[in-house]
Amino acid sequence: MLNLFNTLSCKTEKFQPAEDNQVKIYTCGPSTYQPAHIGNYRTFLFEDILQRYLEYVGYKVTRLMTLTDVEDKAIEQAKKEKLTVEDLTRKNETIFFKDFEVLRIKKPDYPVRASTAVDQAVKLITQLAEKGYAYKFTYNDAENVYFDPLKFKGFGKLARLDMNKWPTKKRRFHKDTYPGTPWNRGDFVLWHGCKQDNDACFQTPIGNGRPGWNIQDASIVTKYLGFTVDVGCGGIDNLVRHHDYTLSVAEAVSGKQFSRYWLHGGHLFVDGKKMSKSKGNVYYPSDLIAKGFSGQQIRFFLIYGPYRKKLNFTLEKLTQTIQKLTSFKQMVADLEKTKPTCQSGEKDASSGKITTDFEDNMNNDLDVRSAFDNLYQTISKIHEIRQKLTEKEIKNVLSSLHKIDGVLQFIF
C-alpha cells in the first residue's frame, strides 16, 4: 500500500484517492517568462515519479500542469527582450517541453496556460465577490480585485500560519509575487485592472485586465479538473503564499476540500547556496548536456535522494553519483548478453525479490534511493551467478527491470 507524506496533515498517510482507480493530480508548472533550471526540474521529476508509480500500481492518472504565461515578470521580461508576452512565453515553453523529452518526463494530460483560463478566473472572482471574500479597490488608477484572507476560515492551514499574528488593519499587496520568502500579511490581488490596452490584458465582464498569479492555478484546475483533486504538488517554495492562496480561492467558492493530499519537493542548492542568476550558479539541462552528461544521468542524480529533503548539486557530486548508475547499467547489459549454459537455475535468482523490494521502498513515500540501492545489491548478486541461470530466469529478471524502468526511466 502506497504511503505518502501529506503536507496538509504533516503526517505520512495511506494513499486513498476519492475514486478507487482514478487519480487527479495538479502540479505547479513553470513561470514561462524564463527557461526552467535544474532546480525546477527536480520538482517536476519527483512529480513524474509519482505519476509513473501510481500508474505502475494500477491507477488511471489524469495530471494537469499550470503554465504561468501572464504575470508581472513576463510583462517586464518581454519589454527587455522586445517581444510580445506571447512570443516570450511560447519560446520558453518550447524549451521546457524539449527538456521534458531529454529528462524522460511525461508530458501532462493538461499542460494549461493561464491565458486560456481567464474566463474561469472571471467566474471565480465574480463568485468570490458575491460571497464576500473578494472586493474591488482602485490602485494607481486601475480597478483591481483583492481577496481578504480573514474572511476565509482556515486560511494558512497548509503552511500552518498563526492567524493570530495576522494584522487586523487593512493592508493590500498589489504585485503577483514578491522577492524573498516572508508572508505578505494582508489582502492579495486577484485581478489587475488595465488602464490601457496591451498584449497582456483581456476584455471581460468584470473589465479590462488580467488575472493575478494568485488565482491562476485555481482557475486552471477548476476549469479542467473540477473543484476537487486527489493530489496537489509543487516545490517547497510554494508553501509561502502560493498554495494556500490557491486552495483558499477554490474552497471559498465550492465549500469543498480542494486537494486530499499535498506533496512538496525540497530545494536544490548549488555548492551549498540557493541558485540565482545574481550568484551566477544557475544550471540548465542544456548546460549539463553540453558538458557531456546524458538526460538519464541528470534524471538519476535529481531523483536519487528523498524528494522532500534539500539536495546539494556540484559537478563533482554529479560525476560521482552517476558512477553507480553506470555500473548498474553495465551489469544489466551483461545480463542481456549472457548465454546460459545451465538447464536448471539458482533458486535465489527469482525476479520476485526485485519487484517486492522495489514496491516496498516506493510505497514508503517514493523512496527512490532505497529502491535503487536494493535493486543494485540484488542485481549484483544475480550478475555474479549469471552463467548458472537458465534463459527463462534471466528473461524474468530483465522483464521485471523493464517494468520498474517504466517508473525510473534510467535503466534502459
C-alpha positions in Angstrom: 0.0 0.0 0.0 1.4 3.4 -1.0 2.1 5.8 1.8 2.8 9.5 1.2 3.8 12.4 3.4 0.9 14.8 3.3 1.9 18.4 3.9 -1.6 19.2 4.9 -1.6 16.9 7.9 2.2 16.8 8.3 1.9 13.0 8.5 2.7 10.0 6.3 -0.7 8.7 5.3 -2.0 5.7 3.4 -2.9 7.0 -0.1 -6.6 6.6 -0.9 -8.0 8.7 -3.8 -11.6 9.8 -4.0 -12.3 7.2 -6.6 -10.8 3.7 -6.3 -8.9 3.5 -9.6 -8.8 7.2 -10.7 -6.3 9.8 -9.5 -6.4 13.5 -10.4 -3.1 15.4 -9.9 -2.5 19.1 -10.0 1.2 20.2 -10.4 2.5 23.7 -10.4 4.3 24.3 -13.7 6.8 26.9 -14.6 6.5 30.7 -15.0 7.5 30.8 -18.6 9.0 34.3 -18.5 12.3 32.5 -18.4 13.6 28.9 -19.0 13.4 26.4 -16.2 16.6 25.4 -14.4 17.6 22.0 -12.9 16.2 23.1 -9.5 12.8 23.4 -11.1 13.3 20.1 -12.9 14.0 18.4 -9.6 10.4 19.2 -8.6 9.0 18.1 -12.0 10.9 14.9 -11.8 9.5 13.8 -8.4 6.1 14.6 -9.7 6.9 12.4 -12.8 7.9 9.6 -10.5 4.7 10.0 -8.5 2.6 9.7 -11.7 4.5 6.8 -13.1 4.4 4.9 -9.9 0.7 5.4 -9.5 0.2 4.0 -13.0 2.6 1.2 -12.2 0.4 0.0 -9.3 -2.7 0.3 -11.5 -4.3 3.7 -11.1 -5.5 5.7 -14.1 -3.9 9.1 -13.6 -5.0 12.4 -15.0 -2.4 15.1 -14.5 -2.7 18.8 -15.0 0.2 21.3 -15.0 -0.3 25.0 -14.8 1.8 27.3 -17.1 2.1 30.8 -15.8 2.3 32.9 -19.0 0.6 36.1 -17.9 2.2 37.9 -14.9 4.2 40.9 -13.8 7.5 39.2 -14.5 6.5 38.1 -18.0 5.5 41.6 -18.9 8.7 43.1 -17.6 10.9 40.4 -19.4 9.0 40.8 -22.7 9.8 44.5 -22.6 13.5 43.8 -22.0 13.7 41.3 -24.9 11.5 43.5 -27.1 9.0 40.7 -27.6 5.3 40.3 -27.0 4.4 38.4 -23.9 3.0 35.6 -26.0 6.2 35.3 -28.1 8.4 35.3 -25.0 6.4 32.7 -23.1 5.9 30.4 -26.1 9.6 30.4 -26.8 10.4 29.3 -23.2 7.5 26.8 -23.2 9.0 25.1 -26.2 12.4 24.8 -24.4 10.6 23.5 -21.4 8.9 20.6 -23.1 12.1 19.7 -25.1 13.8 19.3 -21.7 10.9 17.0 -20.7 11.9 14.7 -23.6 15.6 14.9 -22.6 14.8 14.0 -19.0 12.1 11.5 -19.9 9.4 13.4 -18.0 5.8 12.6 -19.2 4.0 15.5 -20.7 0.9 16.1 -18.6 -2.6 15.4 -19.9 -3.4 19.0 -19.4 -0.5 21.5 -19.8 -2.6 24.6 -19.5 -1.6 28.3 -19.9 -3.1 30.8 -17.5 -4.1 32.9 -20.5 -6.5 30.2 -21.6 -8.4 30.2 -18.3 -9.2 33.9 -18.0 -12.9 33.1 -18.4 -12.7 30.8 -15.4 -10.8 33.4 -13.3 -13.6 35.9 -14.0 -16.2 33.4 -12.9 -14.4 32.7 -9.7 -13.8 36.3 -8.9 -17.5 37.1 -9.5 -18.5 34.3 -7.1 -15.9 35.3 -4.5 -17.3 38.8 -4.6 -20.8 37.6 -4.2 -19.8 35.5 -1.2 -17.9 38.4 0.4 -14.4 37.1 0.1 -13.3 39.5 -2.7 -13.7 43.2 -3.3 -12.7 45.9 -5.8 -10.2 48.6 -5.0 -8.7 51.3 -7.2 -4.9 51.3 -7.1 -2.8 53.6 -9.4 -6.0 54.5 -11.3 -6.7 50.8 -12.1 -9.6 48.9 -10.7 -8.2 45.8 -9.1 -9.8 42.9 -7.1 -8.4 41.6 -3.8 -9.1 38.5 -1.6 -9.4 39.1 2.1 -7.8 36.1 3.9 -9.5 37.0 7.2 -12.9 36.2 5.6 -11.8 32.6 4.9 -11.9 30.2 7.8 -8.9 28.1 7.9 -6.7 30.3 5.8 -3.0 29.4 6.0 -3.7 25.8 7.1 -1.3 24.3 4.6 1.7 26.4 5.7 0.5 26.3 9.3 0.2 30.1 9.7 -0.6 31.5 13.1 -3.5 33.7 12.1 -3.5 35.4 15.5 -0.5 37.3 14.2 -2.4 38.4 11.1 -2.9 42.2 11.2 -6.5 43.4 11.5 -5.6 46.7 9.9 -6.3 46.6 6.1 -3.2 46.0 4.0 -3.1 45.2 0.3 -0.4 43.6 -1.8 -0.7 44.6 -5.4 2.0 42.5 -7.2 1.8 39.0 -8.4 4.8 37.9 -6.5 7.3 39.5 -4.1 11.0 38.6 -3.7 12.2 36.6 -0.7 10.1 34.2 1.4 8.2 36.3 4.0 4.4 36.1 4.1 2.5 39.1 2.8 0.2 39.5 5.8 -2.7 41.2 4.1 -5.1 41.0 1.1 -3.7 39.6 -2.1 -4.5 40.7 -5.6 -6.8 38.5 -7.8 -7.3 40.8 -10.7 -5.1 43.5 -12.2 -7.2 46.2 -13.9 -5.6 47.7 -17.1 -5.7 51.4 -17.7 -4.9 50.9 -21.3 -4.9 48.0 -23.8 -1.8 45.9 -24.1 -0.9 42.3 -25.1 -1.4 41.0 -21.5 -4.9 42.4 -20.9 -8.3 40.9 -21.7 -11.7 42.4 -22.2 -14.0 40.6 -19.7 -17.4 41.1 -18.0 -15.5 42.5 -14.9 -13.5 44.9 -17.0 -10.3 45.2 -19.0 -7.5 43.4 -17.1 -5.7 40.2 -16.3 -5.9 37.5 -13.6 -3.3 37.7 -10.8 -1.0 34.8 -10.3 -2.8 34.1 -7.0 -5.9 33.0 -8.8 -4.5 31.5 -11.9 -3.9 27.9 -10.7 -7.3 27.7 -9.1 -8.8 28.9 -12.3 -7.0 26.4 -14.5 -7.6 23.4 -12.2 -11.3 24.1 -11.6 -11.8 24.6 -15.3 -10.3 21.3 -16.4 -10.4 19.0 -13.3 -13.2 20.4 -11.2 -13.1 21.8 -7.7 -11.5 18.7 -6.1 -8.3 16.8 -6.9 -6.5 14.0 -5.2 -3.0 15.4 -5.1 -1.6 18.9 -5.3 2.2 19.1 -5.9 5.0 21.6 -6.1 8.2 22.8 -4.7 8.6 23.7 -1.0 8.7 27.4 -2.0 5.0 27.1 -3.0 4.2 26.8 0.7 4.9 30.5 1.0 1.7 32.3 -0.2 1.0 30.3 -3.4 -0.7 27.0 -2.5 -2.6 28.4 0.5 -3.9 31.1 -1.9 -4.9 28.5 -4.5 -6.8 26.3 -2.1 -8.5 29.2 -0.4 -9.8 30.6 -3.6 -11.1 27.2 -4.7 -12.6 26.2 -1.4 -14.1 29.6 -0.7 -16.1 29.2 -4.0 -17.0 25.5 -3.7 -17.1 24.8 0.1 -15.3 21.5 -0.7 -11.8 20.3 0.1 -9.6 21.3 -2.8 -6.9 18.5 -2.5 -6.8 15.4 -0.3 -3.0 15.3 -0.3 -0.3 17.9 -0.8 3.3 16.9 -1.7 6.2 19.3 -1.8 9.7 18.8 -3.0 12.8 20.2 -1.4 15.2 22.8 -2.8 18.2 22.1 -4.9 21.3 24.0 -3.8 24.5 24.6 -5.8 27.7 24.4 -3.8 25.6 24.9 -0.7 23.9 28.0 -2.0 20.4 28.6 -3.4 20.5 29.0 -7.2 20.2 32.6 -8.5 21.3 34.4 -11.6 23.0 37.1 -9.4 25.3 34.4 -7.9 26.0 33.0 -11.3 25.3 29.5 -10.2 22.2 28.6 -12.2 22.4 25.4 -14.3 20.0 24.4 -17.1 19.7 20.9 -18.6 21.4 22.2 -21.7 24.4 23.3 -19.7 24.9 19.8 -18.4 24.3 18.1 -21.7 26.9 20.4 -23.2 29.4 19.1 -20.6 28.7 15.5 -21.8 26.1 14.3 -19.3 23.1 12.5 -20.6 19.4 13.2 -19.8 19.2 9.8 -18.0 22.2 10.7 -15.8 20.7 14.1 -14.9 17.4 12.4 -14.1 19.1 9.9 -11.9 21.0 12.5 -9.9 18.0 14.6 -9.3 15.7 11.8 -8.1 18.3 9.8 -6.3 17.5 11.0 -2.8 14.5 11.9 -0.6 12.4 14.2 -2.7 11.3 16.3 0.4 14.9 17.0 1.5 17.4 19.5 0.3 19.8 18.3 -2.4 23.2 19.9 -3.0 24.5 19.9 -6.5 28.1 20.2 -7.7 29.6 18.9 -10.9 31.9 16.7 -8.9 29.0 15.2 -7.0 27.0 14.6 -10.2 30.0 12.8 -11.6 30.4 10.6 -8.5 26.7 9.8 -8.2 26.2 8.7 -11.8 29.2 6.2 -11.4 26.8 4.0 -9.6 24.2 4.2 -12.4 26.9 3.4 -15.0 28.0 0.3 -13.0 24.4 -0.8 -12.7 23.6 -0.3 -16.4 26.8 -2.3 -17.3 25.6 -5.3 -15.1 22.2 -5.1 -16.8 23.9 -5.0 -20.2 25.9 -8.1 -19.2 22.7 -9.9 -18.3 21.2 -9.1 -21.7 24.2 -10.6 -23.4 24.5 -13.7 -21.2 24.1 -17.1 -22.9 23.2 -19.5 -20.1 24.7 -23.0 -20.1 22.5 -24.5 -17.4 19.1 -26.1 -17.7 18.1 -25.5 -14.0 19.0 -22.3 -12.3 19.8 -20.9 -8.9 16.6 -20.6 -6.8 17.6 -17.2 -5.3 17.7 -15.6 -8.8 13.9 -15.1 -8.8 12.6 -11.8 -10.2 10.1 -11.8 -7.4 12.5 -10.2 -4.9 13.3 -7.5 -7.4 9.7 -6.5 -7.7 8.9 -6.9 -4.0 11.8 -4.8 -2.8 11.1 -2.1 -5.3 7.5 -1.8 -4.3 8.2 -1.9 -0.6 10.6 1.1 -0.9 8.5 3.1 -3.3 5.4 2.6 -1.1 7.4 4.4 1.6 6.8 7.9 0.3 8.5 7.3 -3.0 11.9 6.3 -1.6 13.7 6.1 -4.9 17.2 5.9 -3.3 16.5 2.8 -1.2 14.6 1.3 -4.1 17.6 1.7 -6.4 20.2 0.7 -3.7 18.3 -2.6 -3.0 17.9 -3.2 -6.7 21.7 -2.6 -7.2 22.5 -5.2 -4.5 20.1 -7.8 -5.9 21.4 -7.3 -9.5 25.0 -7.5 -8.3 24.3 -11.0 -6.8 22.4 -12.1 -9.9 25.3 -10.8 -12.1 27.8 -12.9 -10.2 25.9 -16.1 -10.9 24.5 -15.2 -14.3 26.2 -18.1 -16.1 24.4 -20.5 -13.7 21.0 -19.2 -14.6 18.5 -20.5 -17.1 17.4 -18.5 -20.1 13.9 -18.2 -18.5 15.3 -16.8 -15.2 17.3 -14.2 -17.0 14.3 -13.3 -19.1 12.2 -12.9 -16.0 14.8 -10.7 -14.3 15.0 -8.4 -17.4 11.2 -8.3 -17.7 11.0 -7.1 -14.1 13.6 -4.5 -14.7 11.8 -3.2 -17.8 8.6 -2.9 -15.7 10.4 -1.0 -13.0 12.1 1.2 -15.6 8.6 2.3 -16.6 8.8 4.3 -13.4 12.5 5.1 -13.0 13.4 5.7 -16.7 17.1 5.4 -16.4 17.8 1.7 -16.6 17.4 1.0 -20.4 
